[in-house]
């Protein structure tokens, strides 16, 4: 049964959906889903006056969860529409709001209490442990790295002018500043930052970067990739960043293959190069540089999210628990450095 707070949220949702669905809708089965450190996620059905049922998902920002690395829910809605136009599998956008300029104040006091995004709810699996181990996904695992390569090529084909609101901050500078602001000593990350600065690859073309394309943010069915989720960290940058992030050890969830725990570098690179039209192929050394930086980034994000709990910005067992992963990334980055 919904809790009282959920009943109020359901009532507010019904008001939001009137315009989005073209008429009154009744919200049924509203319940919160696990996962998602920066946003609260709810699943529900919207039942229209004619009895049609629309399975939907609500994502709502929560205090202290966002780490100011993306563009907010309104920007994300625009990105999802642009990605769909490039053939990238994504859930359809149903509603978003408010149209807000400033990330830090986005949505406060608005209909759902914070900035929000409502999308269609697609069937499939998102839990990495099941994707990597269950027999029903055995065939999917064989082709998933290549499917990810093609999806990433589609994301990087989004015209930059179709994705307003994304920052283009240098990723080393951005995350070094975030770490410095925390005032905590992390020698392994300092060592990695120095190596990354000294070994920067040539600057690549500026493209839309998903920013969190990894196992756990993909909907997978027995046939393979069904949808790409969680665009909240999207920004402009080097497209090789997304390939490096997908290969970070943390996103293998105990699996051995380097691409998300389910695939090999060669399959990802070949499919990406073919779909993106890269005659010279993917430079594996550049992707490895981004894999090292991505390991540091995730480590810094773990510190920030834990600090949100310990500094009482947003009290959450989930945010606190993520802090324990900081040392894992310190270990991983030391193992990656030459």
Residue pairs with C-beta under 8 A, 6 or more apart in sequence:
2 10
2 30
2 31
6 30
6 31
6 32
6 42
9 30
9 42
9 112
9 113
10 27
10 30
10 44
11 27
12 111
12 112
12 113
13 27
13 30
13 44
13 46
13 58
13 112
13 118
14 24
14 25
14 26
14 27
15 111
16 95
16 97
16 111
16 112
16 116
16 118
17 25
17 27
17 46
17 94
17 95
17 118
18 24
18 25
19 95
20 94
20 95
20 118
21 46
21 48
21 54
21 94
23 48
23 49
24 48
24 49
25 46
25 47
25 48
25 49
25 54
26 46
26 47
27 44
27 45
27 46
27 47
28 44
28 45
28 46
28 47
29 43
29 44
29 45
30 42
30 43
30 44
31 42
31 43
31 44
32 40
32 41
32 42
33 41
33 42
33 43
33 57
35 41
35 126
35 216
36 59
36 230
37 65
37 305
37 316
37 318
37 319
37 322
38 61
38 62
38 65
38 66
38 67
38 232
38 305
39 59
39 60
39 61
39 62
39 65
39 66
39 232
40 59
40 60
40 62
41 57
41 58
41 59
41 60
42 57
42 58
42 59
42 60
43 55
43 56
43 57
43 58
43 121
44 56
44 57
44 58
45 53
45 54
45 55
45 56
46 53
46 54
46 56
47 53
47 54
48 54
54 94
54 120
55 120
55 121
56 94
56 118
56 119
56 120
56 121
57 91
57 118
57 119
57 120
57 121
58 112
58 116
58 117
58 118
59 73
59 116
59 117
59 118
59 119
60 112
60 113
60 114
60 115
60 116
61 72
61 73
61 106
61 107
61 114
61 115
61 116
62 114
62 314
63 313
63 314
64 308
64 309
64 313
64 314
64 316
64 319
65 305
65 308
65 314
65 316
65 319
66 103
66 232
67 178
67 301
67 304
67 305
68 103
68 104
69 174
69 211
69 233
69 235
70 76
70 166
70 211
70 231
70 232
70 233
70 234
70 235
71 79
71 103
71 165
71 166
71 167
71 234
71 235
72 100
72 103
72 106
72 115
72 165
72 232
73 96
73 97
73 106
73 107
73 115
73 116
73 117
73 232
74 96
74 97
74 98
74 99
74 100
74 106
74 115
74 165
75 163
75 164
75 165
75 166
75 234
76 96
76 117
76 231
76 232
76 234
77 93
77 96
77 117
78 162
78 163
78 164
78 165
79 158
79 163
79 166
79 208
79 231
79 234
80 90
80 91
80 92
80 93
80 119
80 231
81 93
82 158
82 159
82 162
82 163
82 208
83 90
83 154
83 155
83 158
83 228
83 231
84 90
84 92
85 158
85 162
86 154
86 155
86 157
86 158
87 154
88 151
88 154
88 155
88 228
89 151
89 225
89 226
89 227
89 228
90 227
90 228
90 229
91 119
91 120
91 121
91 122
91 227
91 229
92 119
92 120
93 117
93 118
93 119
94 118
94 119
94 120
95 116
95 117
95 118
96 116
96 117
96 118
97 107
97 110
97 111
97 112
97 115
97 116
98 106
98 107
98 110
98 115
100 106
100 107
100 115
106 114
106 115
107 113
107 114
107 115
107 116
108 114
122 219
122 226
122 227
123 219
123 221
123 226
124 219
124 220
124 221
124 226
124 227
125 131
125 134
125 137
125 219
125 220
125 221
126 216
126 217
126 218
126 219
126 220
126 229
127 216
128 215
128 216
128 251
128 253
128 260
128 261
129 253
129 254
130 137
131 137
131 140
131 141
131 215
131 218
131 220
131 262
132 141
132 215
132 253
132 254
132 255
132 261
132 262
136 222
137 220
137 222
139 222
139 223
139 224
140 220
140 221
140 222
140 223
140 224
140 225
141 262
141 263
143 224
144 220
144 224
144 225
144 260
144 262
144 263
145 257
145 259
145 260
145 262
145 263
145 264
145 267
145 268
145 271
146 263
146 267
146 268
146 270
146 271
147 224
147 225
147 271
148 213
148 218
148 225
148 246
148 259
148 260
148 263
148 268
148 271
149 267
149 268
149 269
149 270
149 271
149 272
149 273
149 274
149 275
150 271
150 272
150 274
150 275
151 213
151 225
151 228
152 210
152 213
152 239
152 242
152 243
152 246
152 272
153 271
153 272
153 275
153 276
154 275
155 207
155 208
155 209
155 210
155 213
155 228
155 242
156 207
156 208
156 209
156 239
156 242
156 276
157 276
158 207
158 208
160 206
160 207
160 208
160 236
163 208
163 234
163 236
166 208
166 234
166 235
166 236
167 235
167 236
168 206
168 235
168 236
168 237
169 235
171 237
171 241
171 293
171 297
172 193
172 196
172 197
172 200
172 293
175 293
175 296
175 297
175 300
176 193
178 300
178 304
179 186
179 189
179 300
179 303
182 303
182 304
182 307
184 303
186 299
186 303
186 326
186 330
188 330
188 331
188 333
188 334
189 296
189 299
189 300
189 330
189 333
191 334
191 337
192 292
192 293
192 295
192 296
192 333
192 334
192 337
193 296
195 292
195 337
195 338
196 289
196 292
196 293
196 296
199 289
200 289
201 240
201 283
201 285
201 286
201 289
202 286
203 238
204 238
204 239
204 240
204 286
205 238
205 239
206 236
206 237
206 238
207 236
207 237
207 238
207 239
208 234
208 236
209 234
209 235
209 236
209 237
209 238
209 239
209 241
209 242
210 228
210 231
210 233
210 234
210 242
211 231
211 232
211 233
211 234
211 235
211 241
211 242
211 245
212 230
212 231
212 232
212 233
212 245
213 228
213 242
213 245
213 246
214 245
214 246
214 248
214 251
214 260
215 246
215 251
215 252
215 253
215 260
215 261
215 262
216 251
216 253
217 228
217 229
217 230
218 225
218 226
218 227
218 228
218 229
218 260
219 225
219 226
219 227
219 228
219 229
220 226
238 290
239 276
240 282
240 283
240 286
240 287
240 290
241 290
241 293
241 294
243 268
243 269
243 272
243 282
243 287
243 290
244 287
244 288
244 289
244 290
244 291
244 292
244 293
244 294
245 251
245 290
245 291
245 294
245 297
246 259
246 260
246 268
247 258
247 259
247 260
247 265
247 268
247 287
247 291
247 294
248 291
248 294
248 295
248 298
248 332
249 295
249 332
250 295
250 298
250 325
250 328
250 329
250 332
251 260
251 261
252 258
252 260
252 261
253 261
254 261
255 261
255 262
257 263
257 264
258 264
258 265
259 265
259 267
259 268
265 284
265 287
269 281
269 282
269 284
269 287
270 281
272 278
272 282
273 281
273 282
288 336
291 336
292 333
292 336
292 337
295 329
295 332
295 333
295 336
296 329
296 333
298 325
298 329
299 325
299 326
299 329
299 330
299 333
302 322
302 323
302 324
302 325
302 326
302 329
303 323
303 326
305 319
305 322
305 323
306 319
306 320
306 322
306 323
306 326
307 313
307 323
308 314
308 316
308 319
309 315
309 316
309 317
309 319
309 320
309 323
310 320
310 323
